[in-house]
Amino acid sequence: MEGLVNMMEETVLKKIDKLWETTDGCKCQKCKLDIAAYALNRLPPRYVHSLQGKLIHRFNASTTQSDAEITSCVYQAVKKVEKNPNHPREESIYTR
């Protein structure tokens, strides 16, 4: 692993994949990235540069408090983008 990696980005994208299945919103890549951007702008970044840092972040993100904060923020982002997609509704790609 070289360079800096924002582990919060990986965590948020995984959380989106879990929560998204339970919603009726658009499932296109543009909406997914809008959800991620909204959530990441409201959560603290967690930059690491080593495997050890990556493991520590994963452990910390799995704590009840941290997981609840991330889940809440991602859920708010999903609902916001679901109500106001960044494209015409006719272009939406629904999987349901």
C-alpha distances in whole Angstrom, upper triangle without the diagonal:
4,7,9,9,12,12,16,16,15,17,20,19,20,23,24,24,26,29,29,31,34,35,37,35,34,31,30,26,28,29,26,24,27,27,23,24,27,25,22,25,26,23,22,18,15,13,10,7,6,7,10,11,10,12,15,15,16,18,20,20,22,24,28,28,25,25,28,27,25,27,30,28,27,30,32,30,31,34,34,33,35,38,37,35,34,36,40,40,42,38,37,35,36,35,38
4,7,9,12,13,17,17,16,19,21,21,22,25,26,26,28,30,31,33,36,36,38,36,35,32,31,27,28,30,26,24,27,27,23,24,27,25,22,24,26,24,21,18,16,12,10,7,7,10,13,12,12,15,17,17,18,21,22,22,24,27,30,30,26,27,30,28,26,28,31,29,28,31,33,30,32,35,35,33,36,39,37,35,34,36,40,41,42,38,37,36,37,37,40
4,7,10,12,15,15,15,18,20,20,21,24,25,26,28,30,30,33,35,35,37,35,34,31,30,26,27,28,25,23,25,25,22,21,24,23,20,21,23,21,19,15,13,10,8,6,8,11,14,12,12,16,17,16,18,21,21,21,24,26,29,28,25,26,29,27,24,27,29,27,26,30,31,28,30,33,33,31,34,37,35,33,32,34,38,39,41,37,36,35,37,36,39
4,7,9,12,12,13,15,17,17,19,21,22,24,26,27,28,30,32,33,35,33,32,29,28,24,25,26,23,20,23,23,19,18,21,20,16,18,20,17,15,11,10,6,6,5,8,11,13,10,11,14,15,13,16,18,18,18,21,23,26,25,21,22,25,23,21,24,26,23,23,27,27,25,27,30,30,29,32,34,33,31,30,32,36,37,39,36,34,34,35,35,37
4,6,9,9,9,12,13,14,15,17,19,20,22,23,24,27,29,29,31,29,28,26,25,21,22,23,20,17,20,19,16,16,19,17,14,16,18,15,13,10,8,5,5,6,9,10,12,10,9,12,13,11,13,16,16,15,18,20,23,22,19,19,22,20,18,21,23,20,20,23,24,22,24,27,27,26,28,31,30,28,27,30,33,34,36,33,31,30,31,31,34
4,5,6,7,9,10,12,13,15,16,18,20,21,22,24,26,26,29,27,26,24,23,20,20,21,18,15,17,16,13,13,15,13,10,12,14,11,10,6,5,4,7,9,11,13,14,11,9,13,13,10,12,15,14,13,16,18,20,19,16,16,19,17,14,17,19,17,16,20,21,19,21,24,23,23,25,28,27,26,25,28,31,32,34,31,29,29,29,29,32
4,5,5,6,9,10,11,12,14,16,17,19,20,22,24,25,28,26,25,23,23,20,21,21,17,16,18,16,13,14,16,13,11,14,14,11,10,7,5,6,7,10,11,11,12,9,7,10,10,7,8,11,11,9,13,15,17,17,13,14,17,15,12,15,18,16,15,19,20,18,20,23,23,23,25,28,27,26,26,28,32,32,34,31,29,28,29,28,31
4,5,5,6,9,10,10,12,14,15,16,18,20,22,22,25,23,23,21,21,19,19,18,15,14,15,14,10,11,13,10,7,11,11,8,8,6,5,8,10,13,15,15,15,12,10,12,12,8,9,12,11,9,12,14,16,15,11,11,14,12,9,12,14,12,12,15,16,15,17,20,20,20,22,24,24,23,23,26,30,30,32,29,27,27,27,27,29
4,5,5,6,9,10,11,13,14,15,16,19,21,21,23,21,21,18,18,15,16,15,12,11,13,11,8,9,11,9,7,10,12,10,10,8,8,10,12,14,16,16,17,14,12,15,15,11,12,15,14,12,14,17,18,18,14,14,16,14,11,13,15,13,11,15,16,14,15,19,19,18,20,23,22,21,20,23,27,27,29,26,24,24,24,24,26
4,6,5,6,9,10,11,13,14,15,18,20,21,23,21,21,18,18,16,17,17,13,12,15,13,10,12,14,12,10,14,15,13,13,11,10,11,12,14,15,14,16,13,10,12,14,11,10,13,14,11,13,16,18,18,14,13,16,15,12,13,16,14,13,16,18,16,16,20,21,19,21,24,24,22,22,25,28,28,30,27,25,24,24,23,26
4,6,5,6,9,10,11,12,14,16,18,19,22,21,21,19,19,17,18,17,14,14,15,13,10,13,14,11,10,14,14,11,12,11,10,12,13,16,16,15,16,14,11,12,13,9,8,11,11,8,10,13,14,14,11,9,12,12,8,10,13,12,10,13,16,14,15,18,19,19,20,23,24,22,23,26,29,28,30,28,25,24,24,23,25
4,5,5,6,9,10,10,12,15,16,16,19,17,18,16,17,15,15,14,11,11,12,9,7,9,10,7,7,11,11,9,11,11,11,14,16,18,19,19,20,17,14,16,16,13,12,15,14,10,12,15,15,15,12,10,12,11,7,8,11,9,7,10,12,11,11,15,16,15,17,20,20,19,19,22,25,25,27,25,22,21,21,21,23
4,5,5,6,9,10,10,13,15,15,18,16,16,13,14,12,13,12,8,9,11,9,7,10,12,10,10,13,14,13,15,14,14,15,17,19,20,19,21,19,15,17,18,15,13,17,17,13,15,17,18,18,15,13,15,14,11,11,14,12,9,12,14,12,12,15,16,15,16,20,20,18,18,21,24,23,25,22,20,19,19,18,20
4,5,5,7,9,10,12,14,15,18,17,17,14,16,14,16,15,11,12,14,12,10,14,15,12,13,16,16,15,16,15,15,17,18,20,20,19,20,18,15,16,17,14,12,15,15,12,12,16,16,17,14,12,14,14,11,10,14,13,10,12,15,14,13,17,18,17,18,21,22,20,21,23,26,25,27,25,22,20,19,18,20
4,5,5,6,8,11,12,13,16,16,16,14,16,15,17,14,11,13,14,11,10,13,13,10,12,15,15,13,15,15,16,18,19,22,22,21,22,20,17,17,18,15,13,15,15,11,11,14,14,15,12,9,11,11,8,7,10,10,7,9,12,11,11,14,16,15,16,19,20,19,21,23,25,24,27,24,21,20,19,18,20
4,5,5,6,9,10,11,13,12,13,11,12,12,13,11,8,10,11,8,8,11,12,10,11,15,15,14,17,17,17,20,21,24,25,24,25,23,19,20,21,18,16,19,18,15,15,18,17,18,15,13,13,13,10,9,11,10,6,8,11,9,8,11,13,12,13,16,17,16,17,19,22,20,23,21,17,16,16,15,17
4,6,5,7,10,11,13,13,13,10,12,11,14,12,9,11,13,11,10,14,15,13,15,18,18,17,20,19,20,22,23,25,25,24,25,23,20,21,22,19,17,19,20,16,16,19,19,20,18,15,16,16,13,11,14,14,10,11,14,13,11,14,16,15,14,18,19,17,19,20,23,21,23,21,17,16,14,13,15
4,6,6,8,10,13,14,15,12,15,15,17,15,12,15,16,13,13,17,17,14,16,20,19,18,20,20,21,23,24,26,26,24,25,24,21,21,22,19,16,18,19,15,14,17,16,18,16,13,14,15,12,10,13,13,10,10,14,13,11,14,17,16,16,19,21,19,21,23,25,23,25,23,20,18,16,15,16
4,6,6,7,11,11,13,11,14,15,16,13,11,14,15,11,12,16,15,13,16,18,17,17,20,21,21,24,25,28,29,27,28,26,23,23,24,21,18,20,20,16,16,18,17,18,16,13,13,14,11,8,10,11,8,7,11,11,8,11,14,13,12,16,18,17,19,21,23,21,23,22,18,17,15,14,15
4,5,5,8,8,9,8,11,12,13,11,9,12,13,10,11,15,14,13,16,19,18,18,22,22,23,25,27,29,30,29,30,28,25,25,26,23,21,23,23,19,19,21,20,21,19,16,16,17,14,11,13,13,9,9,12,11,7,10,13,11,10,14,15,14,17,18,20,18,20,18,15,13,11,11,12
4,6,8,9,10,9,12,14,16,13,12,15,16,14,15,19,18,17,20,22,22,22,25,25,26,28,29,32,32,30,31,30,26,27,28,25,23,25,25,21,20,23,22,23,21,18,18,19,17,14,16,16,13,12,15,14,11,13,16,14,13,16,18,17,19,20,21,19,20,19,16,14,11,9,10
4,7,9,12,11,15,17,18,15,14,17,18,15,16,20,19,18,20,23,22,22,25,26,27,29,31,34,34,32,33,31,28,28,29,26,24,25,25,22,21,23,21,22,21,18,17,18,17,13,14,16,13,10,13,14,10,11,15,14,12,15,18,17,20,21,22,19,21,21,17,16,13,11,10
4,6,9,9,13,15,16,13,12,16,15,13,15,18,17,16,20,22,21,22,25,26,27,30,32,34,35,34,35,33,30,30,31,28,26,27,27,23,23,25,23,23,22,19,18,19,17,14,14,15,12,10,12,12,8,8,12,11,8,11,14,14,17,18,19,16,18,18,14,13,10,10,10
4,7,9,12,15,16,12,13,17,16,14,17,20,18,19,22,23,23,24,28,29,30,32,34,37,38,37,38,36,33,33,34,31,29,31,30,27,27,28,27,27,26,23,22,22,20,17,17,18,15,13,14,14,10,10,12,11,8,10,13,12,16,16,16,13,15,15,11,11,8,9,7
4,6,9,12,12,9,10,13,12,11,14,16,15,16,19,21,21,22,26,26,28,30,33,35,36,35,37,34,31,33,33,30,28,31,30,26,26,28,27,27,25,23,22,22,19,17,17,17,14,12,13,11,8,8,10,8,5,8,10,9,12,12,13,10,13,12,9,9,7,9,9
4,6,9,9,7,9,12,11,11,14,16,16,17,19,21,22,23,26,26,28,30,32,34,36,35,36,34,31,33,34,30,29,31,31,27,28,30,29,29,27,24,24,24,21,19,19,18,15,14,15,13,10,11,12,9,7,10,10,8,10,10,11,9,10,9,6,6,5,8,9
4,7,8,7,7,10,11,11,13,15,16,16,19,21,22,22,25,25,27,28,30,32,33,32,34,32,28,30,31,28,26,29,29,25,26,28,28,28,26,23,23,23,20,18,19,18,15,14,16,13,10,12,14,11,9,13,13,10,12,12,14,12,13,11,8,6,6,7,9
4,5,5,6,9,10,11,13,14,16,17,18,20,22,23,26,25,26,27,29,31,32,32,34,32,29,30,32,28,27,30,30,26,27,30,30,30,27,25,25,25,21,20,21,20,16,17,18,15,12,15,15,11,11,14,13,10,11,10,12,11,12,9,7,6,8,9,12
4,5,5,6,9,10,10,12,14,15,16,18,20,21,23,22,24,24,26,28,29,29,31,29,26,28,29,26,25,28,28,25,26,29,29,29,26,24,25,24,20,20,21,19,16,17,18,14,13,16,16,12,13,16,15,11,11,12,14,14,15,12,10,9,11,12,16
4,5,5,6,9,10,11,12,14,15,16,19,20,23,22,24,24,27,28,30,30,32,30,27,29,31,27,26,30,29,26,27,30,30,29,26,25,25,24,21,20,21,18,15,17,17,13,12,15,14,10,12,14,12,9,8,9,12,13,14,11,10,10,13,14,17
4,5,5,6,9,10,10,12,14,15,17,18,21,21,23,25,27,29,31,30,32,30,27,29,30,26,25,28,28,24,25,28,27,27,24,22,22,21,18,17,18,16,13,13,13,10,9,11,10,7,8,11,10,7,7,9,12,11,14,11,9,10,11,13,15
4,5,5,6,9,10,11,12,14,16,16,19,19,20,22,24,26,27,27,29,26,23,25,26,23,22,25,24,21,22,25,24,24,21,19,20,19,16,15,16,14,11,12,13,10,8,12,12,9,10,13,13,10,11,12,15,15,17,14,12,12,12,13,16
4,5,5,6,9,10,10,12,14,15,17,16,19,19,22,24,26,26,28,25,22,25,26,22,22,25,24,21,23,25,25,25,22,20,21,19,16,16,17,14,12,14,14,10,10,14,13,10,12,15,14,11,10,13,16,17,19,16,14,14,16,17,20
4,5,5,6,9,10,11,13,14,17,17,20,21,24,26,28,28,30,27,25,27,27,24,23,26,25,22,24,26,26,24,22,20,21,19,16,16,16,13,11,13,12,8,9,11,10,7,10,12,10,8,8,11,14,15,18,15,14,15,16,18,20
4,6,5,6,9,10,11,12,16,16,18,20,23,25,27,27,28,25,23,25,25,21,21,24,22,19,21,23,22,21,19,17,17,15,12,12,12,10,7,9,9,5,6,9,8,6,9,12,11,10,10,13,16,16,19,17,15,15,16,17,19
4,5,5,6,8,10,10,13,13,15,16,19,22,23,23,25,22,19,22,22,18,18,21,20,16,19,21,21,20,17,16,16,14,11,12,13,10,7,11,11,8,9,12,12,10,13,15,15,13,13,16,19,20,22,20,17,18,18,19,21
4,6,5,6,9,10,12,12,15,16,19,22,24,25,26,23,21,23,23,20,20,23,21,18,21,23,23,21,18,18,18,16,13,14,15,11,10,13,12,9,11,13,12,11,14,16,14,13,12,16,19,20,23,20,19,19,20,22,24
4,6,5,7,9,12,13,16,18,21,24,27,27,28,25,23,25,24,21,21,24,22,18,21,22,22,20,17,17,17,14,12,13,12,9,8,10,9,6,9,11,9,9,12,14,12,12,12,16,19,19,23,21,19,20,21,22,24
4,5,5,6,10,11,13,16,19,22,24,24,25,22,20,22,21,17,18,20,18,15,17,18,18,16,14,13,13,10,8,10,9,6,5,9,8,6,9,11,10,11,14,15,15,15,15,19,22,22,25,23,21,21,21,22,24
4,5,5,7,7,10,13,16,19,21,22,22,19,17,20,19,15,16,19,17,14,17,18,19,17,14,14,15,12,9,12,12,9,9,12,12,10,12,15,14,14,17,19,18,17,17,21,24,24,27,25,23,23,24,25,27
4,6,8,9,12,14,18,21,23,24,25,21,20,23,22,18,19,22,19,17,20,21,21,19,16,17,17,13,12,14,14,10,11,14,12,10,14,16,14,14,18,19,17,18,17,21,24,25,28,26,24,25,26,27,29
4,7,9,13,15,19,22,24,25,25,22,21,23,21,18,19,21,18,15,18,19,18,16,13,14,14,10,9,12,11,7,9,12,10,10,13,15,13,15,18,19,18,19,19,22,26,26,29,28,25,26,27,28,29
4,6,9,12,16,19,21,22,22,18,17,19,17,14,15,17,14,12,15,15,16,13,10,12,12,8,7,11,11,8,10,13,12,11,15,17,16,17,20,21,21,21,21,25,28,28,31,29,27,28,28,28,30
4,6,10,13,16,19,20,19,15,15,17,15,12,14,16,13,12,15,15,16,14,11,13,14,11,10,14,14,11,13,16,16,15,18,20,20,20,23,25,24,24,24,28,31,32,35,32,30,31,31,31,33
4,6,10,13,16,17,17,13,13,15,14,11,13,15,13,12,16,17,18,16,13,14,16,13,12,15,16,13,14,18,18,17,19,22,21,21,24,26,25,25,24,28,31,32,34,32,30,30,31,31,33
4,7,10,12,13,13,9,9,12,10,7,10,12,10,10,14,15,17,16,12,14,16,14,12,16,18,15,16,20,20,19,21,24,24,24,27,29,28,28,27,30,34,34,37,34,32,32,32,32,34
4,7,10,12,12,8,9,12,11,9,12,14,13,13,16,18,21,19,16,17,20,18,16,19,21,19,19,23,23,22,24,27,26,26,29,31,30,29,28,31,35,36,38,35,33,33,34,33,36
4,6,8,8,5,6,10,9,8,11,13,13,13,17,18,21,21,17,19,22,20,18,21,23,22,21,25,26,25,26,30,29,29,32,34,33,32,31,34,38,38,40,37,35,35,35,35,37
4,7,8,7,8,11,12,11,14,16,16,17,20,21,25,24,21,22,25,24,22,25,27,25,25,28,29,28,29,33,32,32,34,37,36,34,33,36,40,40,42,39,37,36,37,37,39
4,5,5,6,9,10,11,13,14,15,16,19,21,24,24,21,22,26,25,22,25,28,26,26,29,31,29,31,34,34,33,36,39,38,36,36,38,42,42,44,41,39,38,38,37,40
4,5,5,6,9,10,11,12,14,15,17,19,23,23,20,21,24,24,22,24,27,26,25,29,31,29,30,34,34,33,35,38,38,36,36,38,42,42,44,40,38,37,37,36,38
4,5,5,6,9,10,11,12,14,16,17,21,22,19,20,24,23,21,24,27,26,26,29,31,30,31,34,35,34,36,39,39,38,38,40,44,44,46,43,40,39,39,38,40
4,5,5,6,9,10,10,12,14,16,19,19,16,18,21,20,19,22,24,23,23,26,28,27,28,32,32,32,34,36,36,35,35,38,41,41,43,40,38,37,37,36,38
4,5,5,6,9,10,10,12,15,18,19,15,16,20,19,17,19,22,21,21,24,26,25,26,29,30,29,31,34,34,32,32,35,38,38,40,37,35,34,34,33,35
4,5,5,6,9,10,11,13,17,18,15,15,19,19,17,20,23,22,22,25,27,26,27,30,31,31,33,35,36,34,35,37,40,40,42,39,37,35,35,34,36
4,5,5,6,9,10,11,15,15,13,14,18,17,16,19,22,21,21,24,26,26,27,30,31,31,33,35,36,35,35,38,41,41,43,41,38,37,36,35,37
4,5,5,6,8,10,14,14,10,12,15,14,13,16,18,18,18,21,23,22,23,26,27,27,29,32,32,31,31,34,37,37,40,37,34,33,33,32,34
4,6,5,6,9,12,13,10,10,14,14,13,15,18,17,17,20,22,22,22,25,27,27,28,31,31,30,31,34,37,36,38,36,33,32,31,30,32
4,6,5,7,11,12,10,10,14,15,14,16,19,19,19,21,24,24,25,27,29,29,30,33,34,33,34,37,40,39,41,39,36,35,34,33,34
4,5,6,9,9,7,9,12,12,12,14,16,17,17,20,22,22,23,26,27,28,29,32,32,32,33,36,39,38,41,38,36,35,34,33,34
4,6,8,8,5,6,9,9,8,11,13,13,14,16,18,18,20,22,23,24,25,28,29,28,29,32,35,34,37,35,32,31,30,29,30
4,6,8,7,6,9,11,10,11,14,15,15,17,19,20,21,23,25,25,26,29,30,30,31,34,36,35,38,36,33,32,30,29,30
4,6,5,6,8,10,11,12,14,16,16,18,20,21,22,24,26,27,28,30,31,32,33,36,38,37,40,38,35,34,33,32,32
4,6,5,6,9,10,10,12,14,15,16,18,20,21,22,24,26,26,28,30,30,32,35,37,36,39,38,34,33,32,31,31
4,6,5,6,9,10,11,12,14,15,17,19,20,21,23,25,26,27,29,30,31,34,37,36,39,37,34,34,32,32,32
4,5,5,6,9,10,11,12,14,16,17,18,20,21,23,24,26,27,27,29,32,35,34,37,35,32,32,30,30,31
4,5,5,6,8,10,10,12,14,15,16,18,20,21,22,24,26,26,27,30,33,32,34,33,29,29,27,27,27
4,6,5,6,9,10,10,12,14,15,16,18,20,21,23,24,25,27,30,32,31,34,32,29,29,27,27,27
4,6,5,6,9,10,11,12,14,16,17,19,20,21,23,23,25,28,31,30,33,32,29,29,27,27,28
4,5,5,6,8,10,11,12,14,15,17,18,20,21,21,23,26,28,28,31,29,26,26,25,25,26
4,6,5,6,9,10,10,12,14,15,16,18,20,20,22,25,27,26,29,27,24,24,22,22,23
4,6,5,6,9,10,11,12,14,15,17,18,19,21,24,27,25,29,28,24,25,23,23,24
4,5,5,6,9,10,11,12,14,16,17,17,19,22,25,24,27,26,23,23,23,23,24
4,5,5,6,9,10,11,12,14,15,15,17,20,22,21,25,23,20,20,19,20,21
4,5,5,6,9,10,10,12,14,15,17,20,22,20,24,23,19,20,18,19,19
4,5,5,6,9,10,11,12,14,16,19,21,20,23,23,20,20,19,21,21
4,5,5,6,8,10,10,11,13,16,18,18,21,20,17,18,18,19,20
4,6,5,6,9,10,10,12,15,17,16,19,18,15,15,14,15,16
4,6,5,6,9,10,13,15,17,15,19,18,15,16,15,17,17
4,5,5,6,8,11,14,15,14,18,18,15,17,17,19,19
4,5,5,5,7,10,12,12,15,14,12,14,14,16,17
4,6,6,9,11,12,10,14,13,10,12,11,14,14
4,6,10,11,12,10,14,14,12,15,14,17,17
4,6,8,9,9,13,13,11,14,15,18,18
4,5,7,7,11,10,8,11,12,15,17
4,7,9,12,10,10,13,15,18,19
4,6,8,7,7,11,13,17,18
4,5,6,7,11,13,17,18
4,5,5,9,10,14,15
4,5,8,10,14,15
4,6,9,13,15
4,6,10,12
4,7,9
4,6
4
